[in-house]
Amino acid sequence: MTDEAQTVVATRSYASGEHTVNGTIQLPTPCYDLVHDVMIMESYPEQVVINFTSADRGGVCIQIIDDRAFDVKFKASEKATV
């Protein structure tokens, strides 16, 4: 598990009550799994926080930075802030 913070550039779209946030994030190697957690604060407009964590699967792996694509979907009002 890595604890380093990193800025992520992403795009957001909204359709039919659902937000889609997608982009890329750098992982240390292709042998890391990427997991996300979405927290929606009960306010209006909603405030949304997306946390990403990564974990090493272990074993032998090529040592190269992996630009991993992500696609996060969640339901909130159109005015929600991320």
FIKOLZA-1660 file (N, C-alpha, C; in steps of 0.1 Angstrom, whole numbers, plus 5000, padded with zeros to 4 digits):
% residues 82
   i   px   py   pz ch aa at
   1 5008 4988 5000  A  M  N
   1 5000 5000 5000  A  M CA
   1 5009 5012 5000  A  M  C
   2 5006 5022 4991  A  T  N
   2 5014 5034 4991  A  T CA
   2 5007 5045 4998  A  T  C
   3 5014 5054 5005  A  D  N
   3 5008 5065 5012  A  D CA
   3 5012 5079 5006  A  D  C
   4 5017 5079 4994  A  E  N
   4 5021 5091 4988  A  E CA
   4 5009 5098 4982  A  E  C
   5 5007 5111 4984  A  A  N
   5 4996 5118 4978  A  A CA
   5 5001 5122 4964  A  A  C
   6 4991 5123 4955  A  Q  N
   6 4995 5127 4941  A  Q CA
   6 4983 5134 4935  A  Q  C
   7 4986 5144 4927  A  T  N
   7 4975 5152 4921  A  T CA
   7 4971 5144 4909  A  T  C
   8 4958 5143 4907  A  V  N
   8 4952 5135 4896  A  V CA
   8 4944 5144 4887  A  V  C
   9 4946 5144 4874  A  V  N
   9 4939 5152 4865  A  V CA
   9 4928 5143 4859  A  V  C
  10 4916 5147 4860  A  A  N
  10 4905 5139 4855  A  A CA
  10 4894 5148 4848  A  A  C
  11 4885 5141 4841  A  T  N
  11 4874 5148 4835  A  T CA
  11 4861 5143 4842  A  T  C
  12 4851 5151 4842  A  R  N
  12 4838 5147 4848  A  R CA
  12 4827 5150 4838  A  R  C
  13 4818 5141 4838  A  S  N
  13 4806 5143 4830  A  S CA
  13 4794 5139 4838  A  S  C
  14 4782 5144 4834  A  Y  N
  14 4770 5142 4841  A  Y CA
  14 4759 5139 4832  A  Y  C
  15 4751 5128 4834  A  A  N
  15 4740 5124 4826  A  A CA
  15 4730 5116 4834  A  A  C
  16 4718 5119 4833  A  S  N
  16 4707 5111 4840  A  S CA
  16 4709 5108 4854  A  S  C
  17 4714 5118 4862  A  G  N
  17 4716 5117 4876  A  G CA
  17 4729 5110 4880  A  G  C
  18 4738 5107 4871  A  E  N
  18 4750 5100 4874  A  E CA
  18 4762 5108 4869  A  E  C
  19 4772 5109 4878  A  H  N
  19 4785 5115 4874  A  H CA
  19 4794 5104 4870  A  H  C
  20 4803 5108 4860  A  T  N
  20 4814 5099 4856  A  T CA
  20 4827 5107 4857  A  T  C
  21 4836 5102 4865  A  V  N
  21 4849 5108 4866  A  V CA
  21 4859 5098 4860  A  V  C
  22 4867 5103 4850  A  N  N
  22 4877 5094 4845  A  N CA
  22 4890 5101 4842  A  N  C
  23 4901 5094 4842  A  G  N
  23 4914 5099 4840  A  G CA
  23 4925 5088 4842  A  G  C
  24 4937 5092 4845  A  T  N
  24 4948 5083 4848  A  T CA
  24 4955 5087 4861  A  T  C
  25 4961 5077 4867  A  I  N
  25 4969 5079 4879  A  I CA
  25 4981 5070 4878  A  I  C
  26 4992 5075 4883  A  Q  N
  26 5004 5067 4882  A  Q CA
  26 5006 5057 4894  A  Q  C
  27 5009 5045 4890  A  L  N
  27 5012 5034 4900  A  L CA
  27 5026 5030 4899  A  L  C
  28 5033 5026 4909  A  P  N
  28 5047 5022 4909  A  P CA
  28 5051 5012 4899  A  P  C
  29 5042 5002 4897  A  T  N
  29 5044 4991 4887  A  T CA
  29 5031 4986 4882  A  T  C
  30 5030 4978 4871  A  P  N
  30 5018 4972 4867  A  P CA
  30 5012 4962 4876  A  P  C
  31 5020 4958 4886  A  C  N
  31 5015 4948 4896  A  C CA
  31 5008 4953 4908  A  C  C
  32 5004 4966 4907  A  Y  N
  32 4996 4972 4918  A  Y CA
  32 4981 4972 4914  A  Y  C
  33 4972 4969 4924  A  D  N
  33 4958 4970 4921  A  D CA
  33 4954 4984 4926  A  D  C
  34 4945 4990 4918  A  L  N
  34 4939 5004 4921  A  L CA
  34 4925 5002 4926  A  L  C
  35 4922 5008 4938  A  V  N
  35 4909 5007 4944  A  V CA
  35 4904 5022 4947  A  V  C
  36 4891 5025 4945  A  H  N
  36 4886 5038 4948  A  H CA
  36 4875 5037 4958  A  H  C
  37 4873 5047 4965  A  D  N
  37 4862 5049 4975  A  D CA
  37 4856 5062 4973  A  D  C
  38 4843 5063 4972  A  V  N
  38 4836 5075 4969  A  V CA
  38 4828 5079 4982  A  V  C
  39 4830 5091 4987  A  M  N
  39 4823 5096 4999  A  M CA
  39 4815 5108 4995  A  M  C
  40 4802 5107 4997  A  I  N
  40 4793 5118 4993  A  I CA
  40 4787 5124 5006  A  I  C
  41 4791 5137 5009  A  M  N
  41 4786 5144 5021  A  M CA
  41 4772 5148 5019  A  M  C
  42 4764 5147 5030  A  E  N
  42 4750 5150 5030  A  E CA
  42 4749 5166 5031  A  E  C
  43 4749 5172 5020  A  S  N
  43 4747 5187 5020  A  S CA
  43 4742 5190 5006  A  S  C
  44 4738 5202 5004  A  Y  N
  44 4734 5206 4990  A  Y CA
  44 4741 5219 4986  A  Y  C
  45 4748 5219 4975  A  P  N
  45 4751 5207 4967  A  P CA
  45 4760 5197 4975  A  P  C
  46 4759 5185 4971  A  E  N
  46 4767 5175 4977  A  E CA
  46 4782 5177 4975  A  E  C
  47 4790 5174 4984  A  Q  N
  47 4805 5175 4983  A  Q CA
  47 4810 5160 4982  A  Q  C
  48 4817 5157 4971  A  V  N
  48 4821 5144 4968  A  V CA
  48 4836 5143 4969  A  V  C
  49 4841 5133 4976  A  V  N
  49 4855 5130 4977  A  V CA
  49 4858 5116 4972  A  V  C
  50 4867 5115 4963  A  I  N
  50 4871 5102 4958  A  I CA
  50 4885 5099 4963  A  I  C
  51 4887 5088 4970  A  N  N
  51 4900 5084 4975  A  N CA
  51 4905 5072 4967  A  N  C
  52 4917 5072 4963  A  F  N
  52 4923 5061 4956  A  F CA
  52 4934 5055 4965  A  F  C
  53 4934 5042 4965  A  T  N
  53 4945 5035 4972  A  T CA
  53 4950 5024 4963  A  T  C
  54 4963 5020 4965  A  S  N
  54 4969 5010 4957  A  S CA
  54 4975 5000 4966  A  S  C
  55 4976 4987 4961  A  A  N
  55 4982 4977 4969  A  A CA
  55 4990 4968 4959  A  A  C
  56 5002 4964 4964  A  D  N
  56 5011 4956 4956  A  D CA
  56 5006 4941 4957  A  D  C
  57 5005 4935 4945  A  R  N
  57 5000 4921 4945  A  R CA
  57 5012 4911 4949  A  R  C
  58 5024 4917 4949  A  G  N
  58 5035 4908 4953  A  G CA
  58 5041 4901 4941  A  G  C
  59 5051 4893 4943  A  G  N
  59 5057 4885 4932  A  G CA
  59 5067 4893 4924  A  G  C
  60 5072 4887 4913  A  V  N
  60 5081 4894 4904  A  V CA
  60 5073 4902 4895  A  V  C
  61 5078 4914 4892  A  C  N
  61 5071 4924 4883  A  C CA
  61 5081 4933 4877  A  C  C
  62 5078 4937 4864  A  I  N
  62 5086 4946 4857  A  I CA
  62 5086 4960 4864  A  I  C
  63 5097 4966 4865  A  Q  N
  63 5099 4979 4873  A  Q CA
  63 5097 4990 4863  A  Q  C
  64 5084 4994 4861  A  I  N
  64 5081 5005 4852  A  I CA
  64 5069 5012 4858  A  I  C
  65 5068 5025 4857  A  I  N
  65 5057 5033 4861  A  I CA
  65 5045 5029 4853  A  I  C
  66 5033 5027 4859  A  D  N
  66 5021 5023 4852  A  D CA
  66 5011 5034 4853  A  D  C
  67 5008 5041 4841  A  D  N
  67 4997 5051 4840  A  D CA
  67 4984 5043 4839  A  D  C
  68 4977 5042 4850  A  R  N
  68 4965 5033 4851  A  R CA
  68 4952 5042 4849  A  R  C
  69 4944 5038 4839  A  A  N
  69 4932 5045 4837  A  A CA
  69 4921 5041 4848  A  A  C
  70 4913 5051 4851  A  F  N
  70 4902 5048 4861  A  F CA
  70 4889 5054 4855  A  F  C
  71 4878 5049 4860  A  D  N
  71 4865 5053 4856  A  D CA
  71 4856 5051 4869  A  D  C
  72 4852 5062 4875  A  V  N
  72 4844 5062 4887  A  V CA
  72 4830 5068 4884  A  V  C
  73 4820 5061 4888  A  K  N
  73 4806 5065 4886  A  K CA
  73 4799 5066 4900  A  K  C
  74 4791 5077 4902  A  F  N
  74 4783 5078 4914  A  F CA
  74 4771 5087 4911  A  F  C
  75 4761 5085 4919  A  K  N
  75 4749 5093 4917  A  K CA
  75 4748 5104 4927  A  K  C
  76 4746 5116 4922  A  A  N
  76 4745 5128 4930  A  A CA
  76 4738 5139 4922  A  A  C
  77 4734 5150 4928  A  S  N
  77 4728 5161 4920  A  S CA
  77 4738 5167 4910  A  S  C
  78 4733 5173 4900  A  E  N
  78 4741 5179 4889  A  E CA
  78 4751 5189 4895  A  E  C
  79 4747 5196 4906  A  K  N
  79 4756 5207 4912  A  K CA
  79 4766 5201 4922  A  K  C
  80 4767 5189 4923  A  A  N
  80 4777 5183 4933  A  A CA
  80 4791 5187 4929  A  A  C
  81 4799 5190 4940  A  T  N
  81 4813 5193 4937  A  T CA
  81 4822 5181 4941  A  T  C
  82 4833 5180 4933  A  V  N
  82 4842 5169 4935  A  V CA
  82 4855 5174 4939  A  V  C
% end
